[in-house]
Amino acid sequence: RLQVRLGMDVDSKTLRNVSTIHALAYRILRTAKKRAGQPGWRVVDDNEAMDALRQAMAEIGMPRELHIPADLARQIESIRGMPSEGAVVADEGVLALYRRYQQILAKARKWDLGELVPAALEALRQDEVLASLFRRLCQYVMVDEWQDVSLLEYTFLKELLESDNLFVVGSPAQSIYGWR
């Protein structure tokens, strides 16, 4: 879309560093897993994620008659939507469910979309070589739709940058989250 919009006649390699935040996080995670000798991880679709959540509920004994999976998925999203220093205090049952859900996905070498940014942030913090590689790649970062960036996504972007080379564009008229 960018090529068409700018009227550019270039191959995709020239624009290889143009991506969404989640696509960048996925690229970091794939690189981290490859470095660890664990290639082949992928992102699950919504149906696979819900199946894994239901499996986790069954395995920890959380009755579906009392808990709606979609509500639990939203609670999990709020738990992982904050950086660890600002984490939301959650119900122990939901935390146990989340841990089991993560284990089920990890065993299958999968992530769900919501797990990409926190997992990539953790990977960058644990592997200085990986962090250095992506910091060189991301010397300057421009984010469109800034109004929809979460605190966790901002923390992730700041982890990538060695300086304040972050340019953001936002519009209150296009906000879908009410200026997170």
Beta strands, then each sheet from edge to edge (+ up, - down):
strand 1: 42-43
strand 2: 110-111
strand 3: 141-143
strand 4: 166-168
sheet 1: 1+ 2+
sheet 2: 3+ 4+
end
